[in-house]
Amino acid sequence: MNLKLSLYIGFRYWKARKNNGFASFITVFSVTGILLGVAALIVVSSVMNGLEGQLKQRILGAVPQLTVHAKAPLSDWKAQIEKLKTLPGVIGATPSVSTQAMVQSANNIRAVQVYGIYPGYEDHLLSAAKRTSSGNFDALKSKQYNVFLGGELARLLDVSPGDKVRLLSGDGVVYSPLGPMPSQRKFTLAGVFEMGSQVDASLAYIHYEDAQRLMRQPPGEVKQLRLYLTDPFSAAELAPKVKALFASQGIEVSTTDWRQSYGDLFSAVKMEKNMMSLMLSLIIAVAAFNIVSALVMMVVDKTTDVAVLKTQGLTTSNIMGIFMIQGSLNAVIGLISGLAVGVLLTTYLNEITQALGLSILGAGQSLPVLLETDQLMTIIVGTLVVSLAATIYPAMRASSVDPANALRYE
C-alpha cells in the first residue's frame, strides 16, 4: 500500500468535500457531534471523579479503611505497627476498638458507631481529627470520659461542647434480675468534627481505654489494629499481604475493610459514573457513524475517479486508504476540538458556573473536579477506534468499484 499517495488523494478529496452540499452538512454534523460528545464526556467524567474522590476523603478518612482482628491479644502491638508500615500502600496503623451504641442527650437519642482511639497515634492520620469545628482530639484522655461527635449528630441531639451525653453499649452487657442491662456511662462532649458527609450523623470518638471500660474489656489489651492506606480502594488487594505478615509470626488474624459498611455507596457511585460515561460515549458513536453517510455519498460522487485510479494501478488497499483517511480527518478534527473544549471547560468549570450564577451543590460550594490522564487517553483512543471503524464499510465499497462498469458510459 502506497500510504503517501493515499494520504495525498484522501486529503485532496477532504478539501473538496464542499462540492456535495448535503454530504458537507452531514460531515459538519458528525464533527460537531464528536466535539460535543468528547467535551461532555471529559467534563462529566472529571466531575464524577472529583465527587468520588471527595467521598473517599470525607467518608473513608473517618472510618477504618482496613482493620486487623487478632484471635488473641497482641503482646507487642507497637512492633506490629512498625512491621505493617513496611508494607507498600500502608501509611500507618493504630490500635482500634469499636462498638455499636446509643447516644442519649436530654432531648434525643440516636444510634452511633463508637471508635476508641489513642489521640497521639491518630492526630496525623485521622481526617476527623483535622476537621474539628470546635475542640481538639487531644482532649480525649483516659478516665476523663470525653467524646467527640459528628456535627450533624450533635445537632440532632441538640448538644454543644461541655454538655453531657450518655453512651449505652450492647458490648459488655450484664444480666440482672430485671434482665440484660447494657453497659452505659456519661461522657462530656469535648468537641465536634465536620467531614461534610453522612458519617457526621453516625460516628463518635472516645479514648481507647474509656472505650474498653464502656465495653467491659481488660484495660490496655489490643486485639485490633486500624490501618490507614495510601489508596483505600486497594484494601482488598492488601488484606492477603497483611494476613501473610502475621502468619509468618505465627499469629492468626482476620481482616475487615470499609466495603462492609460503605461498599454499596461507592458501588452505586461507580455504577453511576460508568452509566454516564456509556451514555455520553453513545453520542460519540452516533456522531462517528454519521461519517458513514458522508463517505458513502462521497464514494458515489467519486465512483468515476475511483475507476480511473484503479486503471492507473491503484490497489484495493490504496483505494480503501483514501476514504479511510478522509473519514479519519473529520474524526480527528472533532476529537481535537472536543479535547480542547472539554479540558478548558473542566479547568474553569467553577468559574463558569459562578459567572452564570449557577450553584449546583448549594451556596458557597464548588464542584470537585479531577481530570485524570489515563481516562483522557481512554477517551482519545476509544474515539479514534470507533471513528476508524465507521470508515471501513464506505472504504470497502469504494474499493469494490468495477472500472469497466463505472467507465462504460464515459
C-alpha positions in Angstrom: 0.0 0.0 0.0 1.3 3.4 -1.0 0.4 5.3 2.2 1.8 8.6 1.0 -0.3 8.6 -2.2 -3.5 7.5 -0.4 -2.9 10.3 2.2 -2.4 12.9 -0.6 -5.5 11.9 -2.5 -7.6 11.5 0.6 -6.6 15.0 1.8 -7.5 16.4 -1.6 -10.9 14.8 -1.5 -11.4 16.0 2.0 -10.7 19.6 1.0 -13.1 19.3 -2.0 -16.0 17.9 0.1 -17.9 21.2 -0.4 -18.8 20.1 -3.9 -21.6 18.0 -2.4 -23.5 20.3 -0.1 -25.6 17.6 1.7 -22.5 15.5 2.3 -20.7 18.6 3.6 -23.6 19.2 6.0 -23.6 15.6 7.4 -19.8 15.9 7.8 -20.1 19.1 9.8 -22.9 17.5 11.8 -20.8 14.4 12.6 -17.7 16.5 13.5 -19.8 18.7 15.8 -21.3 15.6 17.4 -17.9 14.2 18.2 -16.8 17.5 19.5 -19.7 17.8 21.9 -19.6 14.1 22.9 -15.9 14.2 23.7 -16.2 17.5 25.6 -19.2 16.3 27.6 -17.5 13.0 28.4 -14.4 14.8 29.7 -16.4 17.3 31.8 -18.8 14.7 33.3 -16.1 12.1 34.0 -13.9 14.7 35.7 -16.8 15.9 37.9 -17.7 12.3 38.8 -14.0 11.6 39.6 -14.0 14.6 41.8 -17.2 13.5 43.6 -15.8 10.0 44.1 -12.5 11.4 45.5 -14.4 13.8 47.8 -16.5 10.9 49.1 -13.3 8.9 49.6 -11.7 11.7 51.6 -14.8 12.6 53.6 -16.0 9.1 54.4 -13.0 6.8 54.2 -10.9 9.3 56.0 -13.1 8.9 59.1 -13.8 5.2 59.2 -11.4 2.3 59.4 -10.1 1.5 55.9 -8.7 -1.9 56.8 -8.9 -3.5 60.3 -6.8 -6.4 61.6 -8.6 -8.6 64.1 -6.3 -10.9 66.2 -7.6 -14.1 67.8 -5.6 -13.3 71.0 -4.3 -10.0 72.4 -1.2 -8.7 70.6 1.7 -8.8 73.2 3.8 -6.2 71.3 1.4 -4.2 69.2 3.9 -1.3 68.7 6.3 -3.6 67.0 3.5 -5.0 64.8 2.6 -1.4 63.7 6.2 -0.8 62.6 6.1 -4.0 60.6 2.8 -3.1 59.0 4.2 0.3 57.9 6.8 -1.6 55.7 4.0 -2.9 53.5 3.6 -0.9 50.3 0.4 1.3 50.5 0.3 1.4 54.3 0.6 4.9 55.7 0.2 4.0 59.3 -1.5 1.8 61.9 -3.1 2.4 65.3 -4.8 0.3 68.0 -8.6 0.3 67.5 -11.7 -0.8 69.3 -15.3 -0.1 68.3 -18.8 -0.8 69.3 -22.3 0.0 68.1 -24.1 2.1 70.8 -26.8 4.5 71.5 -26.0 8.1 72.5 -28.6 9.9 74.6 -28.9 13.5 75.4 -31.6 15.4 77.4 -33.6 15.9 74.2 -33.0 12.9 71.9 -31.4 9.5 71.4 -29.5 8.2 68.3 -27.6 5.1 67.2 -23.9 5.7 66.8 -20.7 3.8 65.9 -18.2 4.5 68.6 -14.4 4.2 68.0 -11.9 4.1 70.7 -8.6 5.7 69.7 -5.2 6.9 71.1 -5.1 10.6 70.0 -1.3 10.6 69.9 -1.3 7.9 67.3 -4.2 9.3 65.3 -3.6 13.0 65.0 -1.6 12.9 61.7 -3.7 10.0 60.2 -7.4 10.5 61.1 -9.1 13.1 58.9 -11.7 13.7 61.5 -9.0 14.9 63.9 -8.0 17.6 61.4 -11.6 18.8 60.7 -12.9 19.7 64.1 -15.0 22.8 64.2 -14.6 23.1 68.0 -12.3 21.4 70.4 -9.2 19.2 69.8 -8.8 15.5 69.9 -6.0 15.9 72.5 -8.9 16.4 74.9 -9.6 12.6 74.7 -7.7 11.5 77.8 -8.1 8.3 79.7 -10.6 8.3 82.6 -11.8 11.8 81.7 -14.7 10.4 79.6 -14.7 12.9 76.9 -16.3 12.3 73.5 -16.2 13.8 70.0 -19.4 13.6 67.9 -20.1 14.4 64.3 -21.5 17.8 63.7 -24.8 16.6 62.3 -25.2 14.1 65.2 -24.6 16.9 67.7 -27.3 19.0 66.1 -29.7 16.1 66.1 -29.0 15.6 69.9 -29.2 19.4 70.4 -25.9 19.4 72.4 -22.9 21.6 72.4 -19.3 21.3 73.8 -19.5 20.9 77.6 -22.8 19.1 77.6 -23.3 15.6 79.0 -24.4 12.7 76.9 -24.9 9.0 77.8 -23.4 6.2 75.8 -25.1 2.8 76.0 -23.3 -0.2 74.5 -24.5 -3.7 73.8 -21.0 -5.0 74.3 -20.3 -5.8 77.9 -24.0 -6.3 78.8 -24.7 -7.6 82.2 -27.6 -9.7 83.4 -29.7 -8.6 86.4 -32.9 -9.8 87.9 -34.6 -7.3 85.7 -33.0 -8.8 82.6 -30.0 -7.8 80.4 -28.6 -4.4 81.1 -26.4 -2.6 78.6 -23.1 -1.1 79.6 -23.5 2.7 80.0 -21.6 5.7 81.1 -21.9 9.5 80.9 -19.5 11.4 78.7 -18.7 15.1 78.2 -18.9 16.4 74.7 -15.4 17.8 74.1 -16.0 18.9 70.5 -17.4 18.1 67.2 -15.9 17.3 63.8 -17.3 18.1 60.3 -16.5 15.7 57.5 -19.3 17.0 55.2 -20.7 13.6 54.7 -23.1 11.1 56.2 -20.6 10.0 58.8 -21.2 13.3 60.6 -24.5 11.8 61.8 -23.3 8.4 62.9 -19.8 8.5 64.4 -18.3 9.2 67.8 -14.7 9.0 69.1 -13.6 8.4 72.7 -10.3 7.5 74.3 -9.2 3.8 73.7 -9.2 3.0 77.4 -12.5 4.6 78.1 -14.0 2.5 75.3 -12.6 -0.6 76.9 -14.2 0.3 80.2 -17.5 1.0 78.4 -17.3 -2.4 76.8 -16.0 -4.1 80.0 -12.9 -5.3 78.3 -9.5 -5.9 80.1 -7.7 -2.5 80.1 -4.7 -2.0 77.8 -5.5 -5.1 75.7 -5.1 -4.6 72.0 -6.7 -7.1 69.6 -7.5 -4.8 66.7 -5.2 -2.6 64.6 -6.6 0.0 62.3 -4.7 0.6 59.0 -4.5 3.8 57.0 -3.8 3.3 53.3 -2.5 5.4 50.5 -5.5 4.3 48.4 -8.4 2.9 50.4 -9.7 1.2 47.3 -6.6 -1.1 47.5 -7.8 -2.6 50.8 -8.9 -5.9 49.2 -5.5 -6.5 47.5 -3.6 -5.5 50.6 -5.5 -7.8 53.0 -3.8 -11.1 52.0 -0.4 -9.4 52.4 -1.3 -8.3 56.0 -2.5 -11.8 56.8 0.7 -13.3 55.4 2.8 -10.9 57.5 1.1 -12.0 60.7 1.1 -15.7 59.7 4.9 -15.6 59.3 5.0 -14.7 63.0 2.6 -17.5 64.0 -0.3 -15.0 64.7 -3.7 -15.9 63.4 -5.7 -12.8 62.3 -8.7 -11.9 60.1 -9.4 -8.6 58.3 -12.3 -6.4 57.5 -12.4 -3.3 55.4 -14.6 -0.3 54.6 -16.5 -2.2 52.0 -18.6 -4.0 54.7 -20.1 -0.6 55.8 -19.8 1.7 52.8 -19.2 -0.6 49.8 -22.7 -0.3 48.5 -22.4 3.5 48.4 -19.2 3.5 46.4 -20.5 0.8 44.1 -23.5 3.0 43.4 -21.2 5.9 42.6 -19.1 3.8 40.3 -22.1 2.4 38.5 -23.5 5.9 38.0 -20.2 7.1 36.7 -20.0 4.1 34.3 -23.6 4.7 33.1 -23.0 8.4 32.5 -19.8 7.5 30.5 -21.7 4.9 28.5 -24.5 7.4 27.6 -22.1 10.1 26.5 -20.0 7.5 24.6 -23.1 6.7 22.6 -23.2 10.4 21.4 -19.7 9.9 20.1 -20.6 6.6 18.4 -23.7 8.1 16.7 -21.6 11.1 15.5 -18.9 8.8 14.3 -21.2 6.7 12.3 -22.7 9.8 10.6 -19.3 9.7 8.9 -20.6 6.6 7.1 -23.3 8.5 5.4 -21.0 11.3 4.3 -18.4 8.8 3.0 -21.0 6.7 1.2 -22.2 9.8 -0.7 -18.6 10.7 -1.4 -18.0 7.3 -2.8 -21.0 7.6 -5.1 -19.8 11.0 -6.2 -16.2 9.8 -6.8 -17.1 6.5 -8.5 -15.6 7.6 -11.8 -12.5 8.9 -10.1 -12.0 5.7 -8.3 -12.4 3.7 -11.5 -9.8 5.9 -13.2 -7.4 5.5 -10.3 -7.8 1.7 -10.5 -7.0 1.7 -14.2 -3.8 3.6 -13.2 -2.7 0.8 -11.0 -4.0 1.7 -7.5 -4.7 -1.4 -5.5 -7.7 -2.2 -3.3 -5.8 -1.2 -0.2 -4.8 2.1 -1.7 -8.5 2.9 -2.5 -9.6 1.9 1.0 -6.8 4.0 2.4 -8.0 7.1 0.6 -11.5 7.0 2.0 -10.4 5.9 5.5 -8.0 8.8 5.7 -10.7 11.2 4.5 -13.2 10.0 7.2 -10.5 9.9 9.9 -9.6 13.5 9.2 -13.1 14.5 10.2 -12.9 12.4 13.4 -9.5 13.9 14.3 -10.8 17.4 13.9 -13.8 16.7 16.1 -11.6 14.9 18.7 -9.0 17.7 18.9 -11.7 20.3 19.2 -13.6 18.3 21.8 -10.4 17.8 23.8 -9.6 21.5 23.8 -13.2 22.5 24.7 -13.5 19.7 27.3 -10.2 20.4 29.1 -10.9 24.2 29.0 -14.4 23.7 30.5 -13.1 21.3 33.1 -10.3 23.6 34.2 -12.6 26.7 34.6 -15.9 24.9 35.4 -16.4 26.5 38.8 -15.5 30.0 37.4 -18.0 29.5 34.6 -20.8 28.3 36.9 -20.2 31.3 39.2 -20.3 33.7 36.2 -23.6 32.2 35.1 -25.0 32.4 38.6 -25.4 28.6 38.9 -25.0 26.9 42.3 -25.2 23.1 41.7 -24.1 21.9 45.1 -25.6 24.8 47.1 -24.3 28.3 48.0 -20.6 28.6 48.7 -19.8 25.1 47.4 -17.7 24.4 44.3 -17.8 21.3 42.2 -15.0 18.9 42.9 -13.1 18.3 39.6 -10.4 15.7 38.9 -9.1 15.3 35.4 -7.2 12.0 35.1 -4.7 11.5 32.3 -5.4 7.8 32.0 -9.1 8.5 31.5 -8.3 11.2 28.9 -6.2 8.7 27.0 -9.0 6.2 27.1 -11.4 8.8 25.6 -8.9 9.6 22.8 -8.2 6.0 21.9 -11.8 5.0 22.1 -13.0 7.9 19.9 -10.3 7.1 17.3 -11.1 3.4 17.2 -14.9 4.0 16.8 -14.3 6.6 14.1 -11.9 4.4 12.2 -14.3 1.5 12.4 -17.0 3.8 10.9 -14.9 4.4 7.8 -14.3 0.7 6.9 -17.6 0.0 5.2 -17.5 3.0 2.8 -13.9 2.4 2.1 -14.6 -1.3 1.2 -17.5 -0.2 -1.0 -15.2 2.2 -2.8 -12.5 -0.4 -3.3 -15.1 -2.8 -4.9 -15.9 -0.4 -7.8 -15.5 -2.2 -11.1 -13.7 0.1 -13.5 -15.3 -1.4 -16.6 -18.8 -0.8 -15.4 -18.1 2.6 -13.9 -16.5 3.9 -17.2 -18.9 2.2 -19.6 -20.7 5.5 -20.5 -17.8 7.9 -20.0 
